[in-house]
Amino acid sequence: MKEYDIFLPLRYNDGSAIDPRKFQSVQEALLRQFSGLTYFPQANQGFWKLGAITYRDEIVIYRVIAADSRRARRFLRKLKEQLKAEFAQEEILIVEREVDAL
């Protein structure tokens, strides 16, 4: 079984807030595809360096679990490209890890 975290920014690169309806749309798509999700609505801070410059972003995280990783990966690759366009980002981080349920 695989677990996926989708990290989404709360603001565009110009600092303006992203419309909350976009997050609702992501949630609906994930729920349709995976039949469940966990949403971490508290703003988290992400930092990354590019050369000598350190960037900071406020993000939220969506988590889904899938038994069929091939199907999940196909869906998430397509979703990632849509999110990059809709959220005006050069990259969207999606993390995959192996998990076991008790």
C-alpha positions as CSV (number, residue, x, y, z in Angstrom):
1,M,0.0,0.0,0.0
2,K,1.3,3.5,-0.8
3,E,0.7,6.8,0.9
4,Y,0.9,10.1,-1.0
5,D,1.3,13.6,0.3
6,I,0.4,16.5,-2.0
7,F,1.9,19.9,-0.9
8,L,0.0,22.9,-2.1
9,P,0.9,26.6,-1.7
10,L,-1.5,29.0,-0.1
11,R,-0.3,31.9,-2.1
12,Y,0.8,32.6,-5.7
13,N,4.4,33.7,-6.3
14,D,3.3,37.3,-6.2
15,G,2.0,36.9,-2.7
16,S,-1.7,37.0,-3.4
17,A,-3.9,34.3,-1.8
18,I,-5.1,31.4,-3.9
19,D,-8.8,31.1,-4.2
20,P,-10.2,28.6,-1.6
21,R,-12.4,27.1,-4.3
22,K,-9.3,25.7,-5.9
23,F,-8.5,23.7,-2.8
24,Q,-12.1,22.5,-2.6
25,S,-11.7,21.3,-6.2
26,V,-8.6,19.3,-5.3
27,Q,-10.3,17.8,-2.4
28,E,-13.2,16.7,-4.5
29,A,-10.9,15.1,-7.1
30,L,-8.9,13.2,-4.5
31,L,-12.0,12.0,-2.8
32,R,-13.5,10.7,-6.1
33,Q,-10.2,8.9,-7.0
34,F,-9.2,7.5,-3.6
35,S,-12.5,7.4,-1.7
36,G,-10.9,9.1,1.2
37,L,-8.3,11.7,2.2
38,T,-6.7,13.5,5.0
39,Y,-6.4,17.3,4.8
40,F,-3.9,19.2,7.0
41,P,-5.4,22.7,6.8
42,Q,-3.0,24.4,9.2
43,A,-0.5,26.5,7.3
44,N,2.9,24.9,7.3
45,Q,6.1,26.6,6.2
46,G,8.3,25.1,3.5
47,F,11.9,26.3,2.8
48,W,14.2,25.5,-0.1
49,K,17.4,27.0,-1.4
50,L,18.2,27.8,-5.0
51,G,21.8,28.9,-5.2
52,A,22.3,31.6,-2.5
53,I,18.6,32.4,-2.2
54,T,16.4,30.8,0.4
55,Y,12.7,30.7,-0.5
56,R,9.8,30.3,1.9
57,D,6.3,29.2,1.1
58,E,3.1,28.6,3.2
59,I,1.6,25.3,2.3
60,V,-1.2,22.8,3.2
61,I,-1.0,19.1,2.7
62,Y,-3.4,16.5,1.4
63,R,-2.8,12.8,2.1
64,V,-4.3,9.8,0.3
65,I,-3.7,6.1,0.5
66,A,-3.9,3.7,-2.4
67,A,-3.6,-0.1,-2.8
68,D,-3.1,0.2,-6.6
69,S,0.1,2.3,-6.9
70,R,0.2,2.2,-10.7
71,R,-3.3,3.6,-11.0
72,A,-2.6,6.2,-8.2
73,R,0.6,7.3,-9.9
74,R,-1.1,7.8,-13.3
75,F,-3.8,9.9,-11.6
76,L,-1.3,11.9,-9.6
77,R,1.0,12.6,-12.5
78,K,-1.9,14.1,-14.4
79,L,-3.2,16.0,-11.4
80,K,0.3,17.4,-10.7
81,E,0.4,19.0,-14.2
82,Q,-3.1,20.4,-13.7
83,L,-2.1,21.8,-10.3
84,K,1.1,23.4,-11.6
85,A,-1.1,25.3,-14.2
86,E,-3.9,26.2,-11.8
87,F,-1.7,27.2,-8.9
88,A,0.8,28.9,-11.3
89,Q,3.8,26.9,-9.9
90,E,6.9,25.6,-11.6
91,E,6.7,22.5,-9.4
92,I,4.2,20.8,-7.1
93,L,5.7,18.3,-4.6
94,I,4.0,15.0,-4.2
95,V,5.7,12.4,-1.9
96,E,5.1,8.7,-2.2
97,R,5.9,6.2,0.6
98,E,5.2,2.6,1.4
99,V,2.9,2.1,4.4
100,D,1.2,-0.8,6.2
101,A,-2.2,-0.5,7.9
102,L,-2.7,-2.3,11.2
